[in-house]
Amino acid sequence: MIQPFYCGRYVLDAARPLIMGIVNLTDDSFSGDGCASDVGAAREHALRLVAEGAHILDLGAESSRPGAEPVSINQEIDRLLPVIEAIKDCGAVISVDTVKPEVMRVAINAGVDMINDISALRAPGSLELVAQSQVAVSLMHMQGSPRDMQLNPTYGNVVDEIAAFLGERVAAAEAAGIALNRICLDPGFCFGKSLAHNMILLRRLDELQVPGLPVLVGLSRKSMLGLVTGRPVNERLAAGIAAHVIAAIKGAKIFRVHDVAATRDALAVVSAMEDY
């Protein structure tokens, strides 16, 4: 049974699907929806996602697309802080997508509720920083780094290796003092995985679960969907809905998406099926 998910100021019912709406604050988003330094546009977009049904807003100020170059700590903070201030009282959990402890510290002090870390709190000081706060954390698996992760991803057994990694990171987080009810797990679709790896992972997603912890998936507009359908990034809504429905049936509870309203409706059908 999935326990309540404690996120800073909020406690979410993770037994039901939770939708995390994406708010890109980059200038090189793979999906072409980055708001960069336009705080007004970011706020308008965020409020629209909440109106459509987002429970969580995930703010990202550094691109993690394949081949992406890192941005400086100061640039990331400068993009994030005005938007955090503009939307932090919108009624949704505010999450910040970052790998840098320095950025995490500033975001936590600014009042965010969650840290979404694609490196699973492996940077020195990250575990301790999150442990000293009340924020939730998403621990994600990634082979390599955004710059090189898709060059030649290789596994012996992709599901077993990701499960072992996530289990180790949960143990490290708990040992640092992060309560289990503040942790969710992300297998990291398309982060150091081939199409075959991603499809095996989707089919066997239920094998990755740690009892009581919600699984987060981010499949929205991803390259794996383009490889399957031949569609460009802005024409992958139907494929994304299909992938998220499969993930929900396989036990995922948090869905990081661009298209909140459509995903909400699709997951409502999954929930209704399970209720009856």
C-alpha positions, -999 to 999 in steps of 0.1 A, spaced: 0 0 0 13 35 -9 16 57 21 8 95 21 35 115 4 48 144 26 60 174 5 69 204 26 36 223 32 15 195 17 5 159 23 -6 142 -9 -27 110 -13 -3 89 -34 -27 61 -36 -44 80 -64 -26 93 -95 -7 126 -89 1 148 -119 34 168 -120 31 196 -145 63 207 -162 74 244 -160 105 248 -181 126 279 -173 153 270 -199 161 285 -232 169 251 -248 141 228 -238 138 197 -260 100 203 -262 103 239 -272 83 252 -243 110 269 -222 101 302 -206 137 312 -198 136 346 -181 100 355 -188 85 353 -153 51 364 -164 49 336 -190 61 311 -165 35 321 -140 7 321 -165 18 286 -177 20 273 -141 -14 286 -131 -29 270 -162 -14 237 -153 -29 239 -118 -63 248 -133 -60 217 -155 -54 195 -125 -17 195 -116 -9 185 -80 28 194 -84 46 220 -105 82 210 -114 104 240 -122 135 233 -142 161 260 -150 188 237 -165 181 214 -194 187 177 -190 181 168 -226 207 145 -242 238 165 -250 228 195 -229 255 217 -215 254 227 -178 245 262 -167 261 281 -138 248 280 -103 240 317 -104 222 315 -138 200 286 -125 191 305 -93 184 337 -112 159 318 -134 143 300 -105 138 325 -77 114 350 -93 92 322 -105 92 305 -71 81 337 -56 54 343 -82 38 309 -79 46 294 -45 11 302 -31 -8 288 -61 -21 258 -41 2 231 -57 34 215 -45 63 234 -59 92 212 -70 126 223 -83 144 201 -108 181 205 -100 213 185 -93 232 213 -75 232 214 -37 237 252 -38 206 256 -59 187 232 -36 196 253 -6 183 285 -21 151 269 -34 144 253 0 150 286 17 126 302 -8 98 279 3 97 250 -22 82 217 -12 101 192 -32 135 185 -49 135 165 -81 171 153 -86 180 133 -117 213 124 -99 195 109 -68 212 132 -43 247 120 -52 264 154 -52 283 160 -19 261 176 7 228 170 -11 216 142 12 223 162 44 207 194 30 174 176 21 175 157 54 176 190 74 145 203 56 109 190 53 109 188 15 101 157 -5 126 143 -29 125 123 -61 155 100 -66 161 92 -102 183 66 -120 205 79 -148 234 62 -165 261 88 -173 253 125 -175 230 145 -198 260 153 -220 269 116 -227 240 94 -214 226 84 -248 259 77 -266 260 40 -257 238 30 -228 247 -6 -217 232 -29 -191 234 -66 -182 199 -66 -169 183 -31 -170 155 -37 -145 177 -54 -119 204 -28 -122 180 1 -118 161 -16 -90 194 -21 -71 205 15 -77 172 29 -64 173 6 -34 208 18 -26 198 55 -29 167 50 -7 190 33 20 214 63 17 186 88 20 171 70 50 205 67 67 210 105 63 177 112 81 152 116 52 119 99 62 106 73 37 73 92 34 92 120 18 107 99 -10 95 89 -45 114 69 -71 120 76 -108 134 49 -131 146 77 -154 131 68 -188 154 80 -216 182 89 -192 209 66 -204 186 40 -219 180 27 -254 146 22 -269 148 -15 -259 158 -6 -223 129 18 -220 103 -6 -233 116 -34 -211 115 -10 -182 79 1 -190 68 -35 -193 84 -45 -159 78 -13 -141 60 -30 -112 93 -48 -104 110 -16 -94 87 -6 -65 99 -2 -30 70 -10 -6 51 22 4 71 45 -19 54 61 -50 70 57 -84 73 87 -106 75 84 -144 84 111 -170 75 98 -204 59 130 -218 71 138 -254 102 117 -249 124 105 -277 114 68 -272 78 78 -283 92 95 -314 112 63 -322 80 42 -319 56 65 -338 79 85 -361 62 117 -347 81 149 -340 82 162 -304 50 183 -306 29 154 -320 35 128 -293 4 135 -271 -14 102 -280 18 82 -275 25 98 -242 -11 91 -230 -7 55 -239 27 52 -222 14 69 -190 -17 46 -189 5 16 -191 27 30 -164 -3 36 -142 -15 0 -146 20 -11 -137 18 8 -105 33 43 -112 17 70 -90 32 103 -101 33 114 -137 56 142 -149 39 157 -180 36 186 -203 -1 179 -212 -19 180 -178 -56 180 -188 -53 151 -212 -32 130 -188 -56 137 -160 -86 124 -180 -67 93 -191 -56 85 -156 -91 91 -143 -103 62 -165 -75 40 -150 -86 49 -115 -122 42 -122 -113 8 -136 -94 0 -104 -123 13 -82 -148 -11 -98 
